[in-house]
Amino acid sequence: MDKILINDLLVQIHIGVGDAERKKKQNIYLSVTMFTDLACCSDNDSITNTISYSEASQMLSAWSEETKFRTLEAFAHFLIQKLFATYKLLQGVTVRVTKTRALTTGLSAAVEITRWRQGVELPQIPTQQAPPQPRPTPPTTTTTTASSGPASAGTATGADLPIVTLSRREHFSASHFMHSPHFSQEENAKLYGKCNNPNGHGHNYEVEAVLRGPVNPTTGMVASLQDVKTWMKTVVESLDHKNLNLEVDQWKDGKEVVTAENILVFFWDKMQQVMGESASLLHCVRLWETPRNMVEYFGCRTPRL
């Protein structure tokens, strides 16, 4: 299904569980995915059968500023209802609401909700085996992003399991330098600039793992948060405070350039290994090399030419 995406739109809204928190507007980031058929627009190069993302962004900002909410969930649901009412051609909408400084031990908290217009056949979503049983006391330091989503497949009914997205972020510090064996020294210096310095340079990385799947009716969870924490820390420890070119087997032979992209693919592959039977829950991973540079990976691969 075709999509129109608006990413990280900054809006201001009165939101918070407590009355005092809602008195002052807070910065909230919105990411919106609108599902529709764009065939006519793409075939005819016409704007009459599509949605203006500029117009949609302005309306999202206006709707946000005129409302007050206690929870991110209610705010996301409100925006979805507004979008459905405004754009009749929409078949489905996903809204991700991110609140910065919401946690004392994390950068942000977020909710992601997907809703489909009544009568629309929902896309197939792979199911997974029963997730691990939760530990007695889930860690309070987990930065989770929870969402409601569409039913697993077919027409939504009350018996369908909700699809929820859960995410956690971890930090690690590492050094690297970028050099490709396919280029000369001069070509490497031109392509990678200062990053080609063989003495290396360091980053404070932030990595996020996003899990997506049906809520287990027995545990009430997509996966045990303690397990998610353990899986991520296992992989992070293989990178933390390392010279990636010299100390990580993946790059010791110098055949693969140590870029943010390749670090992220490495993280995905290792997460798949440590998650075992729960690996099908891994939806995507994201890596921030700096606050301004981010890459994300959904596990897709294409044949090498």
Helices and strands as residue ranges (DSSP letters): E 2-15, H 19-22, E 26-36, H 39-44, H 53-65, E 68-69, H 72-86, E 92-100, E 108-116, E 145-146, E 163-176, H 185-192, G 193-196, E 201-214, H 225-237, E 242-243, H 244-247, H 249-252, H 260-275, G 276-281, E 282-290, E 293-297
